[in-house]
Amino acid sequence: MRYLPASGIVEYATTIKVTVHTSPQKRATTMDVAPRRSGRDLQDVLNLLDNGDAFPFELQKDAVPLDSSRQFLVITTNALKSAFTPLLTHRASAAGGGFTTYIATVEDISSSQSGRDLAEKIRNFIKSCYTNYGTQFVVLGGDADGLQASQAVPTRGCKASVGSYTDNYIPTDYYYACLDGTWDNDNDNIFGESNDGVGGGDIDWLAEVAVGRIPADSTQAVQYAINKIIAYDTAAAPFKALLVGENLDSTPTWGGDKLDYIYQAMNAMPRDALYDRDVPGRNWSKSELISLLSSNNYSLVFHLGHLDVTYNMKMSNSDLDGITNTKYQFVYSQGCYSNSYDGRTTTVGSYSSSDSIGEDFLVRNANNAFGYIGNSRYGWYYPGQSFDGASNLVHRRFAEAVFQSSIRRREPGACVFHAGRYVCLGE
């Protein structure tokens, strides 16, 4: 459009021709897992698009895999196999989603699958189930204490570097969800590097299946976790959140400020806040938190503070025995190491004799949480910033996905989310 001052005329075009030139993204991820004839997969992809409703091939939405006999897959040990029967029964029922279910043991997978180690064999088995049997959800049923070689249901340790900090073994189960490539393209046995994807690009960050873990090492621990999952599925849950924020340093940097930024994405969900920033003495008490968690008022707990393997929200593992809720909560905690589910401490080579507190929220007793997201190693924040920092931005994206996304699932794996160090315990 243009204006001609001498004549006072505005000229404009009735048609505009636009040419779009495309080129491969610099570090685009290449796929090697063949697509399935699945209407569900197609709909998941369309949900990622702003204009997915404009997709023209409606008939493909009704396509299904040729075989859908393992939609919900549990992988556990021979010792714990029978303990997972109630979960399989529930998931096969109408109340649990009406899925086809299947259970496999690591012992059978180890003897029947190819791979450099048990973790790769399990992943290859999941690939086969995804491609041939319609698998959508995977539960890893077992603990992962100590070095990988001794873990009952192993993790995959990946490399990450931040400034001068480098760790070659950050445990994650995301390896079992994102199935393209080997995650070790250069074959140096260091996984998750930026050139470890198919063809030397980045590793696969788009999940084919939803993966969670029940980190149990006894049938009693399995029972605790499953009972809470089924109860949350089948009973009315309170629609209210508890936001718990601590003072992070002497600047001061308030966890409450960062959680308020996350709350902006939560569509005004009713909430209570327990913030050091807002209480007399700038230090809320552990007993006050235990009372709130025992009140049966909350289904969602978001937390930010300094943590350790066996310390979270100013509580140690044993303090969880004093929480008496019977309405179960989903907990997301940003601090360091609370979900170190291999038990490694901040000292490389040293392992805790106790389970991480993230695990104990789920499997220690009949109360507390039905699901937990936390860091298996460090969380990261910027001192003095009210919202910034890697962990807080990822947490915000999680809230946006839950409260603002067009994807609305009340199905197994709906709470599962991983971002490098983050690990989801629970289904």
Secondary structure, DSSP 4 states (H G I P E B T S, - for coil): -EEETTTTEEE--S-----------TTPPPP-SPPPS-HHHHHHHHHTSTTGGG-S-GGGGG---S--TTSEEEEE-TTTGGGGHHHHHHHHSTTTT---EEEEEHHHHHHHS--SSHHHHHHHHHHHHHHHH---EEEEES---SSGGG-SS--EEEEEEETTEEEEEEEESGGGT--SS-S-TT-SS-BS-TT-SGGGSPPP-S-SSEEEEE--SSHHHHHHHHHHHHHHHHSPPP--EEEEE-B-STTT-BHHHHHHHHHTTSTT--EEEEEGGGSGGG---HHHHHHHHTSS--SEEEEES--BTTEETTEEGGGGGG---SS-EEEEE-SSSTT-TT-B-SSTT-B-SS--HHHHHHHSSSSSEEEEEEESS-----TT-SS-SHHHHHHHHHHHHHHH-S----STTTT----TTEEEE--
